[in-house]
Amino acid sequence: MPNNTTGAGATEIFRMPAADSTVPDLMGAAKPARPTLTIVKGPQIGQTFELDAPEITLGRDPKNSVFLNDMTVSRHHAKMDLSNVSLGLATIEDLSSLNGTWVDGAIVSKASLRDGSTIQIGTFRMVYHANSRPRRIDAEA
């Protein structure tokens, strides 16, 4: 509401009502965020993959979900299981690759992933993010 105690041209502050039926619920309309894998080191630095399937394959073969185009990567290097990602569970499994799969600095045959886990495959270093649906922030709090 306007502040009538100041002169003309003064800044006025208006607050949006907390429950206004005329304002669309944009947070409810937003699609759920998906997990992502971002290359932070290697030939495709900066590329981000949206992980939108329960099983994600990684490797040098272009048919993989995540195509890593470098000779240090096996054609079918690793796979990620995201079938329970809604419960916060994600895993990566090495598929008997030549150079191995590393998670958070350790070579693994299979490992659980958490938000921020680093994955090293060949010359590629990637960061896994388990994004969740945006939440409404109460401005009155």
N, C-alpha and C positions, 0 to 999 in steps of 0.2 A: 504494500500500500504506500502511496506517496507520502513524503515527509513534508508537511505544510509549514514547518517552523523555519525553513530556509528560504532564501530568495529565489527568484526565477532563474532557471538554467542550472540549478543545483542537481547533483546526481541523485537519482531515486533508486531505491533497491526494492525489487519485487521478489516474492518467494512463490515458487510453484506449489500449489496444494499437494499434499502427500498422496491423496487418492483423487485423481482427476479423471473422470471417465472420458473426457475429450482428448486425452493424450494417449497415443498408441503405446502399448507395452512392447517396446523395442527389444528389451532383454528377453522376453518370452518368445519373441519371434526369431531371435538369433538361432542359427543352427548350432548344434553342439560342436564344440571345438574337438578336433581329432589330435591324436598323438602326432608328433613330427620328428623328423630326423634332419638335422642341419649339418652340412659339411663345414667344419671350421679349419681344416688343414688338408691340403691335397689339391689335385688337379681341378676339381669342380668346386673350389672354395666358395662359400656363400649360398650354394644351392640348398633349398629346403624341400624335403619330400613330405607330403601329407600322407600319413599312414592310414588308409581308409578301408582296409580289409582285415579279416581275422588272422590271415597268414601273409607275411611279407617276405619275399625272397630278395636276397642281396647277392650281386655278383657281376662278373664281366659280360655275361650274356645279355644282350639288349632285351630279351624277353623277361628278365627279372623285374620285380616291382621297383627295386632301387638298382639302377644300372650304374655301376662304378667302372668307368672306362679307363683301366690301367692294367698293365701286365703283372703287377704285384697282387692282383685280385684273381681268385679262381673263378671259372665260369659260373659255378654254383657254389658260392662261398659260405653263405649262412642263411638262416631263416629266423624270422621273429614270429612268436605266437602272441597275438593280441586278442585272442578270443575272450579273455577275461579282463580286458583293460578297464571296463567300467567298474570293476572291483579293485582296481589299482594294481593288477597283476599283468606283467609282461615279461617275456623271456626271449633270449636269443640263443641260437644253437649253431655251432660250427658244423659244416657239412663235410668234414674230412678235408678241409682246404690245405693247400701246400704251406701257406704262411701263417695260418692260424687266425683266430678272432680274439681280440683283447677287449675286456670290459674293465673300466676304471683301473687300468694299469696292470691287470693280471690276465694271462692267457687262459682261455676257458674252452670247455667243450660245450657247456650249457650254463647260462647264468640268468639270474633275475635282473630286470632293469628297473631303475627308479628314475624319477624326474631329475634330469641333470646328469645321468650316467653318460660317460664317454665310451665310445665304441671305436676301436682301431681295426681297420681291415686294409691290409696292404699300406699304401701311402695315405689313405683316407682316415682322418680323425673326424668323428661325428658326435654330436650331442643329441641325446634322446630327450624329448620333452613330452610328458604325459599330461597334455592339456585337459582342463575340465571345463564344463559349461560355465559361462560367465554368471556371476551372482550379483543381484541388486544390492547396492550400497545405500543404506538409509542415511540421508543427509541430515536428519534430525538428531541422530545419535551423537 
